[in-house]
């Protein structure tokens, strides 16, 4: 693709990077076949290729974003399926992230949307605030069908209330700053990102991760000062809050790296993992030692499945052939290019792994997408659930809290994190909602 940025525009590192990305696109259109919004809507502007044209025109012109550009960029899930499909290696992720930041700087959204985005950015990354918000939403949940109107604001409110759990699990002490010592001979030392929303919605995921890793001989460090990875703010174009959250994590993990050292930074929410692995890029233009520190953190970041493979996960019992439909989170299969490891680990533990049709298509969660674009998200959820049900499995395994929440909601299927199932087969408790098959 030809571009015509001025030298002054190219002095900006984000614009310079976007120019390189744009010039790598050859307009082939392979991305349209695997883009969830294009599959649903059939609009070229709701495909990666169409959005690339819109973003190019917006950035080259240096003008404020228009309503048309905002509408179609907002509909993008950032599922990154297009990057898996693209034969030219177009880094659409960095391009759309830049576009979203540019939109937030130059476009004034309607006030209800501004209020919602600000609220999400101030609540979701902070477990204490998020817990209070979830309690309030849970109390109001029965009223969701009474919310009047067909406006987008009304639909978003109903979607938020529908996703709110009726009961929150109690907070645990295992996720606070501390060192969980390895059982037996120590084989390594890792840090664990305990996250934000996951700590509130499903603390059992972190607990299973800690139990399993310590049982495998790893010290698990929950560092002081770590918090949200910044992905939720980052994907809403809230650049400065996202960088502040990421910077805190980099500082916390660097202290451990420079101290006793780390073999890995373990991440059990794949959306977070994609972002942490991108810290090196996000901080590339920062002054001083920050780019090198961020790159070092990104190099150590690993999904829990990668760590379990690295340290030779071995079950102590068999799952007796329990059938599990494996849901491949977009951020894991497209963002991190991890496709085989989770399924291999489940099979090693004795589960019969079933794969649904259209595994490349998003479930509609995508961070805050199911709150901001409830109609599209609902269609994608229904499509995904139908494909999962057709596998015949009564249980879904996945590696991202957003997907698990989306799929196990009202009318959904029991959905459990892969690490909880693996921990169960290595001596941990049976995950809630899982029924163990009886051996004849």
Secondary structure as UniProt FT lines:
FT   HELIX           7..10
FT   HELIX           13..24
FT   HELIX           30..34
FT   HELIX           36..41
FT   HELIX           44..46
FT   HELIX           48..61
FT   HELIX           67..74
FT   HELIX           81..85
FT   TURN            87..88
FT   HELIX           92..106
FT   HELIX           111..123
FT   TURN            124..125
FT   HELIX           127..140
FT   HELIX           141..146
FT   HELIX           152..163
FT   TURN            174..175
FT   STRAND          178..180
FT   STRAND          188..193
FT   HELIX           197..201
FT   HELIX           203..215
FT   TURN            216..217
FT   STRAND          218..222
FT   TURN            224..225
FT   HELIX           231..235
FT   TURN            236..237
FT   HELIX           239..258
FT   TURN            259..260
FT   STRAND          264..267
FT   HELIX           270..276
FT   TURN            277..278
FT   HELIX           279..282
FT   TURN            283..285
FT   TURN            288..289
FT   HELIX           290..300
FT   STRAND          301..303
FT   HELIX           304..310
FT   TURN            311..312
FT   TURN            320..321
FT   STRAND          323..326
FT   HELIX           331..335
FT   HELIX           341..348
FT   TURN            349..350
FT   STRAND          352..355
FT   TURN            359..360
FT   TURN            366..368
FT   HELIX           369..372
FT   HELIX           374..389
FT   TURN            390..391
FT   STRAND          395..398
FT   HELIX           401..407
FT   TURN            410..411
FT   STRAND          414..417
FT   HELIX           418..424
FT   TURN            425..427
FT   TURN            432..433
//
